[in-house]
């Protein structure tokens, strides 16, 4: 009896896949897998009910703590960013695919299905991890292989009694996990269309945020956050609380034009309050404890790490090489950063660390611990070759 494991979110794309896998691909048993990485609990419950109503063997995998520790925390240490926004969807995909493979191994399936289109990034991220873990896997992608539009999917769903929430009028495609929330589709695909307030769930309109700033202290150990306002917290609880605090103050809305892996430019809207707050704090602490050369080089390392993570290449040896450098620098990224959250902004107003490479006595204009006269000779040689070049009259 042919079996297939479907990576299942409960949304339009993956729900339409279920009857297609049976009727058009000939799979007799469909095993749906939903992985909890921080999406709304009601979405998980709805996915479970919908999968069973559509006659699948369903599994929900709790991977929330693993996602926080093994995916979000490395992203914080690497200042995980792609073209100006904190990566979130991309770092969840390898974990979701990994859990789908584990389910397939348990039920004896060697075929996988997913609802990714042929225009997006997730097809690369999911299929890379599946093939890396199960090289002989058969992968089926109905949306891509049938070149379906969003409207065609809705019509197919109606014809096959597949319950979906998307409509022609409200056609937002939303992906949410513990670290961020992405919203796209519909009129949001128009670069000059102002996002309606209805697309936001985590962040308050900055105009309606509290009129008094919220001061919050973020404690770090070895490059990862461990406390808020002096209270030690486990990773998931800390990120949830950071999302609440920053979101309440309007922090974390991002609207960008993004370059996808296929070369397509797309308009994306993100909500990532905790990510904006914690990454801002992390960079500030690094600036206090790392040397100038470490900071300069780490920007390059972080950029390459972010690119690999965005591409879903979680198991790439180059990524592991970059992490060897990152891990070494993070041994000193311990301390506290004081943030001011106010009507959409997250500003660093203080930082301290036992590893600070800072001396008030040396830096102050009001002390003589640093003998300024000793700089005279050094200044005379500054830019020597450039001055010699200028004297050639070329």
N, C-alpha and C positions, 0 to 999 in steps of 0.2 A: 504494500500500500504506500503510495507516494506521500511524503511529508514535506512541509515547508514551514520555516519559522519566519514570521512577519514581524519586523520591528514596528511596533504599533503605538501611536500617540492618541488615537481616538478621534483625530481630526478628519477633515474631508479626504485628503489624499490617501491615507492609510485605510480608512474605512471603505472607500471605493475599491481598494485593492482586494478585499476579501472575496467578494463574488467573482471578481475577475480571475483570481488565482484558481478558483474552482472551474468556472465555466470556460475560460479562454486559455488557461494553461494546463488544466487537467489534474491539479493537485487535489487529492482526496481528503487529506487532513491538513488543516491550517492551524498552526500554533502561534498565537499572538503573544508578544512580549512587550510589556510596558515597564520602563525603568524609572523609578522615582529619583529624580535629581533636583527636586524642589519645585516642580510645577504645582499648581493649586490642587489640594486634596480632592476637591470636587471633580476636577478633570480626570484624576486617576480612577475615582469611583465610576464616573461616567464611561470611561474607556473600558473598564472591567465589565460593566453591564452591557455596553454596546457589543463588545467582542463576543460575549456569551450569547447574546440575542442573535448574533449573526452566525452562531454555530461553531465557534472556534474553541480550541483548548487554550485557555488563557493563563498567563503567569505575570504577576507583578513582582518586580525585584526592587527591594529597598537598597538603594546605593547612595543615599543622601550623605551619610558620614564619609564614605569613601570618596565621593565627589568633592567634598570640602577639603579633606586632608590631602588627597593624592592628585587633584586636578586644580582646584581653586588656589590652594596655598602655593604650589609651584608657580602658578600664574602671577601671584602677588610678588614672589621673590624675583620674578623676571620682569616685573612691571608690565604684565601681559597686555599689549595694546596692538591694534591693527588700524592704521590710517586714522587714528584719533579717537578711538573708542575702546573701552575695555572688552576684550574678547570673552564671550560667555557661551553662546550657542556652540561655537566650534570646539570648545574644550569638553563639552558634554558628549559629543557624538562618538568619540572613540570609546568612552566608557559604556555608552548604550550598546554599541556594536559588540563590545567584549562580552557583555552580559547576555546578548542574544546568542552568541556562539556557545556560551556555557550551557544555555538552555538546549540548544541544538544537540550538543554532545550528550546531554542527559536523555533526550527523547529519541536519539538515533536519526536525526535529520541532517542532510547534507545540502539542502537547498534553502536559500534565504530570499525574502522579499522585502522591499522597502518602497515608500511612497515618494521618493525624491524625484523631482523633475530633471530634465536634461539641461536646464539653465542654471541650476544652483550649485552650491558648494558641497552640500551634505552628501551627495552621491559619491564624491571623492573620499570624504572622511569616513563614511560608514564602510564602503567597500574596501578601502585600504586595510582597516582593522580586521574585517572578516577574512580577507585573503591572507593577511599576515598570520592569523591564528589557525585558519583552515584552508590551506592552499588549494585543495580540490573542491572547494565549495562552488555550487551553482547559484548564481545571483540573478534574480528576476526583478526588473524595475518597470512595472506596468505604465506608470505615468510617462516615463521617458520613452519607453518602447512604442507607445501608442500616440505620442506627441499630442497629448490632450491639453486643452485650455482649461482654465478654472471653470468657465461656464459649462463646458462639456462634461466636466466631472459632476457638477451639480445636477445636470440632466440625467446622467447615468445613475447617480445615487437615487434620484426620484423614481426612475424606472425599475430599480432593483430593491426598492423599499429600504434603502440604507438611510438611517436618520442622521442628518447633518445640521449644524447650526448656521453654516455660511449661507448667505443669500446674495442675489445680484446687487442689492443695495448696500448691504453691509458685508464686505468680502475681505475684511482684514485677515491676514495670516499671522498668527501670534505664536511665538515660541518663548517659553518661560522656564527658567531654572533658578536655582538658589542665587546665582551670581548676576543674572540679568534677564531682561525681557525685551524681545525684539518684535516690532510690529511693521508689517509691510502689506502691500497689495492694495487693490482698489485705487482710489484717487491719490493715495500716498505715493504711487508710482510717478506722479507728476511732480517734477522738481520744484515747481513754484506754487504748489498747493500747501496751504498752511495746515498743519496737523490739527484735527479737531480735539477738543479736550477729552472727548469720550474714549480715545485710544489709551489714555494713561490710567494706571491702576496703583502704581507704587509711589508716585510722586504727586505732591500737592502743587497746584498752580502757584508759582513763586509769588504772584501778586496776593494770594490768599494765605501764604505761609505766615508763621508768627512774626509779630513786629519786633520782638526781642531776639537777639542772636542766641543760638544754642552753643555753649562751649562744651566740648567733649575731649577727653584724654584717651588716646589710643596707645596701649602698651604692646610692644613687640619683643619677641625673643627669637633670635636666629632668623630674622627676616619675615616672620609671620605674626599676625596679630593674636594676642593672647588675653587681652583685657580691654574693657571699656570703663572709663571713669574709675579705674583702680579695682574693678571687679573682674576676677579671673573667670573666663568663660570657655566652654567647649566650642570647637570650630563652627558647627551648624548654628548654635544658639547665638554666637557672636555675630555671625554674618546676618542672621535674621534681625537682630537688634540694630545693627548698623544700617540695614535697609530701612527699618522703621524710623530711626532717628533722622537719617539724612533725607529720606523721602518726605517726612513731615515738614522739613524745611526747604522743600522744592529742589533738592540737589539730585542730579543724575539724569536729566533729560538731554539726549544727544540726537541731533538730526544731521546726517551726513550723506554725501555721495560716496559710495563704496565701490572699489574695484574688485569684482569677483574673480575667481580663479580662471574662468574661461575668457576673461577680458571684457566682460560686460560691465558697464557702469550702472549701478542701481542706487535708488534712494532708500535709505534705511533709517528707521526711528528706533531708538533704544531708551530703555529706562534701566539705570544701573546705579542707584544711590549708594549702596554699600561699596561698590567697586570704585566709584569716583572718590569717595571719602578715604577709603583705606589705601588706595594706590597713591593718592596725593600725600597722605601721611608717610607712607613707605618711602617715597622718593625724598621727602624732606629729611627723614632719618638717615638715609644713605648719604645725603649731601653733608651730614654732620660727621659721619664716621669713616667714610671711604676717602682715599687719596684722590687727588685731581686726576691722575692717570687711570686709576680704577674706575672712576666715574665716567671719564671720556670713553674708555674701552667698553665699559658695561653698556653704554647706550647702543653701541653697535651689536653687542651680544644680545641684548634685550630685543632689539629690532629683528634680528634673525630668529630668535626663539619665538617671537610673536608670529612671524611669517610661517614657520613650521607648524606651530599650534593652529593657526588659522587654516592651514592646508590639511589639518588632521593627521599630520605625520608624527604621531605621538611616539612611535617606536623607531624613528629614524636615528641612526647612530650620531649624526651631526647634532641633533637635539641633545643627546646624552653628553656629547663633548661640551656643548655650550653650558649645560647644567653643572658640569664639573667646575667651571670657572665661577658660575653663579653661586654654587654651594659654598665655595671658599670665601667669597666676599660676604655672604650672609652670616657667617659666624660672628661678625661684629655688629650686625644690624639689630642691636638690642637697645631698648630705651623707650621713651615716651614722647609722643607728639601731641601737642595741644592744637585742636582745630576749632575754628569759628564757622558755624553753619548759619547762613542768613539769606533767605529769599533767593535760593538757587545757587548760591556760591558756597564753596568749601575752601576756606583759607587757613593756612598754617600760621599760627601766631606764637608758637614756641616749640622747642624741642630740647631734650636732654638725654645723655647716654654716658655710661661709664667708659665707653670707647671713643668719645668725642675727640676729634683731631682739631681741637680749638683751645686756644689759651687767651683769655681776656687780658692777661697781663702783657702778652706779646702784641696782641692786636690793637689794644687801646691807644688812643691818641694822647692819653693823659699819664702814660708811664714811660720810663726810660729803660725798661728791661730789654727792649730791642734798640740797639744803637743805630740810629738812622744814618750816621755818617759812614757806616760800613757799606751802605748801598751805592755810594758814589762811583766806585770803580766798576761795579756790575752794570750800572746804568749806562756808562760810557760805551760798553761793548754791545748794548742791546740793538739788534737790527743791523749789525756791522756789515753783513754781506749785502743787504738791501741798499745800504748807503754806498757801498763800493760799486754796486751795479748802477746806481743813479749817477755816480761820478764819471762813468764811461760815456755819458751823453748819447746813448743808443736810443 
